[in-house]
Amino acid sequence: MFKKILVANRGEIALRVIRAAHELGVQAVAVYSEADRLAPHVLAADEAYLIGPAPSAQSYLKVDVLIDVAKRSGAEAIHPGYGFLSERAHFIQAVRDAGLVFIGPSPEAVTEMGDKTAARRRVIAAGVPVVPGTKDALVDAAEARRVAGEIGYPVLLKAAAGGGGKGMRIVRGEDEIERAFESAGNEAQAAFGDRSVYVEKFLEGPRHIEIQLLADRHGNTLHLGERECSIQRRHQKLIEEAPSAVLTPEERSAMGAMAVAAARAVNYEGAGTVECLYQDGEFYFLEMNTRIQVEHPVTELVTGIDLVQWQIRIAAGEKLPYTQDDITFEGHAIECRITSEDPSNSFLPSTGRIQNLLIPSGPGVRWDGGITPGVEVGLFYDPMLAKLIVHAPTRIEAIDRMKRALQELRVEGVDTSVPFHLRVMDEPDFRAGRLTIKYLENHEDLLAAEPDEQTVRMAALAAALLEEERRTHRAMPRTQPATASTGGSAWRGNTGGWRGR
């Protein structure tokens, strides 16, 4: 096992990795930008290094700086979290070239699965079902028109090198194809530095279901069941749950076997996810995410397996102690992404200082958060502040538990997605498990509805508790807080002060 690892990320995922490392007896090194000086992941780490200004291009995306910090701190491995450099083959190769271990898959696997057309070719060869479409990037709009005519409208133009909804256009008729091809290519170029796009059949109302994988370097590849991720806005997930409300055991087994085949096709190692579209009992490979997913906690809660710890263990050379028959599922888990966005205003980002924070607790409630009172929420990074996750014996009990936890949660200083999540918990189609990727399109009233009476009462109670906490805090004697030193310094969490580097 490693003695020390560096976490090349920020926010709640950096804190999550640091906690997993500490439970394994491994020291964790954090990095931070000038905007994150007082972030929880900085304070939780054994050491923390300032790596640059707030913009990620000048801090969290600086490969040479991250590797230099890893070497200076004595870290043996780097965990990328998700986002930023987590799926960048050049970063993985640079880590390896520096004599360090990358906690994740090989650069070859990331390249194969990161290029969506290459991934389609590879999994088709492995016998994995895919949505009808092209295996290669389109040459021009004329080829897009020809292929779309053969497949049948509507079709989807998608960036070959990206994800997250960037470089993606739905085309419903021939007259739209040229404009869509140009705009998808332009957006793909801006987001990923590659304007290549491909075309696939657009399914009107599928579910978005993904399969969690673990694979070690000893030839063992397992699936840990599925997650339902159909509630999305602009192709960004908002609520996830495990298991799906509709899959039969036979379908779960078949989808799991498909995901395992896809991972083995690229000699995958570590934690990864195969995303699928599911409709009318049929499922199709969509893409593979070669990293830990935001929604990994719901799988952890229903399987009892710590995915982040196993990322570290696998990178250290350990063998998975499970067979596929050992993987069992208990209860139901739901995750709500708590973002600094205004749901009633097209989910526009909200900025400000976190003034007060009341975190829910109680049986079956988990909070993976990256904020504390005093933290500034700006526009430099993703708006996700935290994840609220619950676990209960049944899906309905999990929904009711999530509603209770959301009612207890109080975040003051910025607008958040909490009111939206509360409305979803009461919506009949959601409670019945009638979900597709068009759920929000068909329930636009959820974006601006008034909170129910119970929510108002709970919010008033939370406000009263927070006011009492403020009065108590004002009455306490104050001590001078530690201040961050300037560039190149490192916080030593186990020595009680800043130590120059």
C-alpha positions in Angstrom: 0.0 0.0 0.0 1.1 3.6 -0.6 2.3 5.8 2.2 1.2 9.0 0.6 -0.9 10.1 -2.3 -1.7 13.4 -4.0 -5.3 14.3 -4.8 -5.3 16.4 -8.0 -8.8 17.9 -7.5 -10.9 20.1 -5.3 -14.3 20.2 -3.6 -16.3 17.3 -2.3 -14.5 14.7 -4.4 -11.1 15.7 -3.1 -12.4 15.5 0.5 -13.9 12.1 -0.3 -10.6 10.7 -1.6 -8.7 12.2 1.4 -11.1 10.4 3.8 -10.7 7.1 1.9 -6.9 7.4 2.0 -6.9 8.1 5.8 -9.1 5.1 6.5 -6.4 3.0 4.6 -3.7 4.6 6.7 -2.4 6.6 3.8 -1.4 10.2 4.0 -3.1 12.6 1.6 -1.7 15.7 -0.1 -4.1 18.4 -1.3 -3.7 21.1 -3.9 -5.6 24.3 -4.0 -6.1 27.5 -6.0 -6.2 31.0 -4.4 -10.0 30.7 -4.4 -9.8 27.5 -2.3 -7.5 28.5 0.5 -10.1 27.7 3.2 -11.8 24.8 1.4 -12.6 21.7 3.5 -10.3 19.4 1.4 -7.4 21.7 2.2 -8.0 21.6 6.0 -8.5 17.8 5.9 -5.3 16.9 4.1 -2.0 16.1 5.8 -0.3 18.7 3.5 -1.8 21.2 1.1 0.0 23.2 -1.6 -1.0 26.4 -3.3 -0.8 25.8 -7.1 -2.0 29.0 -8.7 -4.8 31.5 -9.3 -8.5 30.7 -9.3 -8.9 29.8 -13.0 -8.5 26.1 -13.4 -6.3 26.6 -16.5 -3.8 28.3 -14.2 -4.1 25.8 -11.3 -5.9 22.5 -11.3 -5.1 21.8 -15.0 -1.4 22.6 -14.7 0.1 19.1 -15.2 3.7 20.1 -14.6 2.8 21.9 -11.3 0.8 18.9 -10.1 3.6 16.5 -10.8 6.2 18.8 -9.2 4.1 19.0 -6.0 3.7 15.3 -5.9 7.5 14.8 -6.1 8.3 17.5 -3.6 5.7 16.2 -1.1 6.9 12.6 -1.5 3.6 11.3 -2.8 3.9 8.0 -4.6 0.6 8.2 -6.5 -1.9 10.7 -7.8 -5.7 10.3 -7.6 -7.5 12.6 -10.2 -11.0 12.5 -8.7 -13.4 13.3 -11.6 -13.5 16.2 -14.0 -10.4 18.3 -14.6 -7.6 15.9 -15.7 -9.2 12.6 -14.7 -9.8 11.4 -18.3 -6.8 13.0 -20.0 -4.4 10.4 -21.4 -1.6 12.9 -21.6 -1.8 13.6 -17.8 -1.8 9.8 -17.0 1.3 9.4 -19.3 3.0 12.3 -17.6 2.4 10.8 -14.2 3.8 7.5 -15.3 6.8 9.2 -17.0 7.5 10.9 -13.7 7.8 7.6 -11.9 4.5 8.0 -10.1 1.4 5.8 -10.1 -1.8 7.0 -11.6 -4.8 5.8 -9.6 -7.0 4.9 -12.5 -6.9 3.2 -15.9 -4.1 3.2 -18.4 -3.7 6.0 -20.9 -4.4 3.6 -23.7 -7.8 2.6 -22.1 -8.7 6.3 -21.6 -7.8 7.1 -25.2 -9.9 4.2 -26.5 -12.9 5.0 -24.5 -12.5 8.8 -24.6 -12.8 8.8 -28.4 -16.5 7.9 -28.8 -16.1 6.6 -32.3 -13.1 4.4 -31.3 -15.1 3.2 -28.3 -18.0 2.2 -30.5 -15.7 0.3 -32.9 -14.0 -1.5 -30.0 -17.2 -2.6 -28.1 -18.9 -3.6 -31.4 -16.0 -6.0 -32.0 -16.6 -7.3 -28.5 -20.2 -8.1 -29.3 -21.7 -5.2 -27.2 -25.0 -3.7 -28.5 -24.8 0.0 -29.5 -27.3 2.5 -30.7 -27.3 2.4 -34.6 -24.9 5.0 -36.0 -21.5 5.6 -37.5 -18.3 3.9 -36.3 -16.1 6.8 -37.5 -16.2 10.6 -37.4 -18.2 12.3 -40.1 -16.2 13.9 -43.0 -18.7 16.7 -43.7 -22.3 17.7 -43.5 -23.1 15.8 -46.8 -22.0 12.5 -45.2 -24.1 13.4 -42.1 -27.1 13.9 -44.3 -26.6 10.6 -46.1 -26.1 8.6 -42.9 -29.1 10.3 -41.2 -31.2 9.4 -44.2 -30.2 5.7 -43.9 -30.8 5.6 -40.1 -33.9 7.6 -40.1 -34.7 10.8 -38.3 -34.4 12.0 -35.6 -30.7 11.5 -35.1 -28.1 12.8 -32.7 -24.9 14.5 -33.7 -22.3 14.0 -31.0 -18.7 15.2 -30.3 -16.3 12.2 -30.8 -13.9 13.5 -28.1 -16.2 14.7 -25.4 -19.2 14.3 -23.2 -21.4 16.1 -20.7 -23.7 17.3 -23.5 -21.1 19.5 -25.2 -21.0 19.2 -29.0 -24.4 17.5 -29.1 -27.3 18.4 -31.4 -30.7 16.7 -32.0 -31.6 16.7 -35.7 -35.2 16.0 -36.6 -35.1 16.7 -40.3 -32.8 17.0 -43.3 -33.2 20.8 -43.4 -31.5 21.0 -40.0 -28.5 18.8 -40.7 -26.0 21.3 -42.1 -26.6 23.9 -39.4 -26.4 21.3 -36.6 -23.2 19.8 -38.0 -21.5 23.1 -38.0 -22.7 24.2 -34.5 -21.9 20.8 -33.0 -18.4 20.9 -34.5 -17.8 24.4 -33.3 -18.8 23.6 -29.8 -16.8 20.4 -29.8 -13.7 22.3 -30.9 -14.2 24.9 -28.1 -14.8 22.3 -25.4 -12.4 19.5 -26.4 -10.0 20.9 -29.0 -11.4 18.4 -31.6 -14.4 19.3 -33.9 -15.0 15.7 -34.9 -18.6 14.5 -34.6 -20.5 11.3 -35.4 -24.1 10.4 -35.8 -26.3 7.9 -34.0 -30.1 7.2 -33.9 -31.9 9.4 -31.4 -34.1 7.5 -29.1 -37.1 9.6 -28.1 -37.8 8.4 -24.5 -35.2 6.0 -23.1 -33.9 5.7 -19.6 -30.3 6.5 -18.8 -28.9 3.6 -16.9 -25.3 3.0 -16.0 -23.3 0.0 -14.8 -20.6 0.3 -12.2 -17.4 -1.7 -12.7 -14.3 -2.7 -10.7 -11.3 -4.3 -12.4 -7.9 -5.2 -11.0 -4.6 -5.9 -12.7 -5.0 -9.7 -12.0 -7.7 -10.3 -14.6 -10.8 -9.8 -12.4 -13.5 -7.6 -13.7 -16.8 -7.3 -11.9 -20.0 -5.2 -12.2 -21.7 -3.8 -9.1 -25.1 -3.3 -10.5 -26.8 -0.3 -12.1 -27.7 3.3 -11.3 -30.8 5.1 -12.7 -29.6 8.5 -14.0 -32.6 9.6 -16.1 -33.4 12.9 -14.4 -31.2 15.3 -16.2 -31.1 18.9 -17.5 -29.1 19.8 -20.5 -27.6 16.3 -20.3 -26.4 16.9 -16.8 -27.6 14.5 -14.1 -29.5 15.9 -11.2 -30.8 12.9 -9.3 -29.4 9.3 -9.3 -30.6 6.1 -7.6 -29.7 2.5 -7.2 -31.1 0.1 -8.2 -33.3 1.1 -11.1 -37.0 0.7 -10.5 -37.5 -1.2 -13.7 -34.7 -3.7 -14.3 -35.4 -7.4 -13.8 -32.6 -9.6 -12.3 -32.2 -11.1 -15.8 -31.8 -7.6 -17.4 -29.3 -6.6 -14.7 -27.2 -9.6 -15.3 -27.3 -9.1 -19.1 -26.4 -5.4 -18.8 -23.6 -6.2 -16.3 -22.1 -8.9 -18.6 -22.2 -6.3 -21.4 -20.4 -3.7 -19.3 -17.7 -6.3 -18.2 -17.2 -7.2 -21.9 -16.7 -3.5 -22.8 -14.2 -3.0 -20.0 -12.2 -6.1 -20.9 -12.1 -5.0 -24.5 -9.7 -2.2 -23.5 -8.0 -4.1 -20.6 -9.6 -1.7 -18.1 -8.2 -1.3 -14.6 -9.8 0.5 -11.6 -13.3 1.9 -11.2 -15.3 2.8 -14.3 -18.8 3.1 -15.5 -20.5 2.0 -18.7 -23.5 4.2 -19.6 -26.4 2.8 -21.5 -29.7 3.7 -22.9 -32.6 1.4 -22.0 -36.0 1.4 -23.7 -38.7 -1.2 -24.0 -36.6 -4.0 -22.6 -33.6 -3.3 -24.9 -30.4 -1.7 -23.9 -27.5 -0.1 -25.8 -23.9 0.9 -25.0 -23.6 4.7 -24.9 -20.1 5.4 -23.6 -17.7 4.5 -20.9 -16.5 6.9 -18.2 -13.0 6.0 -17.2 -13.1 7.4 -13.7 -15.1 7.4 -10.5 -18.6 8.9 -11.0 -20.2 11.7 -9.1 -23.0 9.3 -8.2 -20.8 6.5 -6.9 -22.2 6.8 -3.3 -25.5 5.2 -4.2 -23.7 2.0 -5.4 -21.6 2.0 -2.2 -24.7 2.2 0.0 -26.5 -0.7 -1.7 -23.4 -3.0 -2.1 -21.4 -2.0 1.1 -18.2 -1.7 -1.1 -16.1 1.4 -0.8 -15.3 2.2 -4.5 -12.8 5.0 -3.8 -10.8 2.8 -1.4 -10.7 0.1 -4.0 -9.4 2.5 -6.6 -6.5 3.1 -4.3 -6.1 -0.6 -3.4 -6.2 -1.7 -7.1 -3.6 0.9 -8.1 -1.4 -0.4 -5.2 -1.6 -3.9 -6.8 -4.2 -5.5 -4.6 -6.5 -8.2 -5.9 -10.2 -8.0 -5.7 -11.4 -10.4 -3.0 -14.8 -10.8 -4.6 -16.3 -12.9 -7.4 -19.4 -11.8 -9.3 -21.6 -14.1 -7.1 -20.3 -12.3 -4.0 -21.8 -9.0 -5.1 -25.2 -8.5 -3.5 -27.6 -5.5 -3.2 -29.5 -4.4 -0.1 -32.1 -1.7 0.0 -32.4 1.5 -2.1 -30.3 4.6 -2.3 -30.9 8.0 -3.8 -28.6 10.9 -4.4 -29.5 14.6 -5.0 -26.8 16.9 -6.4 -26.8 20.1 -4.3 -25.7 22.8 -6.7 -25.4 26.6 -6.5 -28.0 27.1 -9.2 -31.5 28.7 -9.4 -33.9 26.1 -10.6 -36.6 28.7 -11.2 -34.3 30.7 -13.5 -33.1 28.0 -16.0 -30.6 26.7 -13.4 -28.5 29.8 -13.8 -25.4 29.7 -11.5 -25.6 31.6 -8.2 -22.6 33.1 -6.5 -21.9 34.4 -3.0 -20.5 33.4 0.4 -21.8 30.5 2.3 -23.1 32.2 5.4 -24.6 29.3 7.3 -24.9 25.6 6.7 -27.2 23.1 8.5 -26.4 19.6 7.4 -29.1 16.8 7.8 -28.3 13.7 9.7 -30.1 10.7 11.2 -30.5 7.1 10.1 -29.5 6.4 6.5 -28.4 9.9 5.6 -25.0 10.7 4.1 -23.5 14.1 3.2 -20.6 14.4 0.8 -19.9 18.1 0.9 -17.2 20.5 -0.2 -18.4 23.6 1.6 -18.4 25.2 5.0 -19.6 28.6 6.3 -17.4 31.3 4.9 -16.5 29.6 1.7 -16.9 31.8 -1.4 -18.9 30.2 -4.3 -17.8 31.8 -7.6 -18.0 31.0 -11.3 -14.6 29.4 -11.7 -15.7 25.9 -11.1 -18.6 23.5 -11.4 -21.6 24.6 -9.4 -21.9 21.4 -7.4 -21.5 22.1 -3.7 -22.3 18.7 -2.3 -24.2 15.5 -2.6 -27.0 14.4 -0.3 -27.5 10.7 -0.3 -29.9 8.4 1.6 -30.4 4.7 2.0 -33.5 2.8 3.1 -35.0 -0.7 2.8 -37.3 0.3 -0.1 -37.5 2.9 -2.8 -40.5 4.7 -1.3 -38.9 4.7 2.1 -35.7 6.2 0.5 -37.8 8.9 -1.2 -39.5 9.8 2.1 -36.1 9.8 3.9 -34.6 12.1 1.2 -37.5 14.5 1.5 -37.0 14.7 5.3 -33.3 15.2 4.8 -33.8 18.0 2.2 -36.2 19.7 4.6 -33.5 19.7 7.3 -30.8 21.0 4.9 -30.2 24.7 5.0 -27.6 26.5 2.8 -27.6 30.3 3.3 -25.7 32.7 1.0 -26.5 31.3 -2.5 -29.5 29.9 -4.3 -29.4 26.1 -4.5 -31.2 23.2 -6.2 -32.8 22.1 -2.9 -36.3 23.4 -3.7 -36.3 21.6 -7.0 -35.3 18.3 -5.4 -38.1 18.7 -2.8 -40.7 19.1 -5.5 -39.4 16.0 -7.3 -39.7 13.9 -4.2 -43.5 14.6 -4.1 -44.1 14.2 -7.9 -46.3 11.2 -8.7 -44.4 9.9 -11.7 -41.1 10.0 -9.8 -42.6 8.2 -6.9 -44.0 5.6 -9.2 -40.6 5.2 -11.0 -41.9 6.4 -14.4 -38.7 8.0 -15.6 -37.1 8.8 -18.9 -34.5 11.3 -20.0 -37.4 13.6 -20.9 -38.7 13.6 -17.4 -38.0 17.3 -16.8 -39.2 18.2 -20.3 -42.6 16.6 -19.3 -42.6 18.2 -15.8 -41.6 21.8 -16.3 -43.8 22.8 -13.4 -41.2 21.3 -11.1 -38.8 24.2 -11.9 -40.9 27.0 -10.4 -43.6 25.5 -8.1 -44.2 26.9 -4.7 -42.9 24.8 -1.7 -45.5 22.9 0.2 -46.6 23.9 3.7 -44.4 21.3 5.5 -41.4 22.6 3.6 -42.1 26.1 4.7 -42.4 25.0 8.4 -39.2 23.0 8.2 -37.4 26.0 6.6 -38.6 28.3 9.4 -37.4 25.8 12.0 -34.0 25.5 10.3 -33.8 29.3 10.2 -34.5 29.5 14.0 -31.9 26.9 14.8 -29.3 28.7 12.7 -30.1 32.0 14.4 -29.6 30.4 17.8 -26.3 29.0 16.5 -25.2 32.5 15.4 -26.1 34.0 18.8 -24.0 31.3 20.5 -21.1 31.8 18.1 -21.1 35.6 18.7 -20.9 35.0 22.4 -17.9 32.8 22.2 -14.3 34.2 22.5 -12.6 34.5 19.2 -9.1 33.3 18.3 -7.0 34.5 15.4 -7.5 32.1 12.5 -4.5 30.7 10.6 -3.8 32.5 7.4 -2.5 31.1 4.2 1.0 32.0 3.2 1.9 32.8 -0.4 2.8 30.6 -3.3 4.9 27.5 -2.8 3.9 26.9 0.9 2.4 23.8 2.3 -0.1 23.3 5.2 1.0 20.5 7.5 -2.2 19.3 9.0 -0.5 17.2 11.7 1.9 20.0 13.0 -0.6 22.8 13.6 0.7 25.5 11.3 2.0 26.6 7.9 5.4 25.2 6.9 7.2 26.9 4.1 8.1 24.9 1.0 
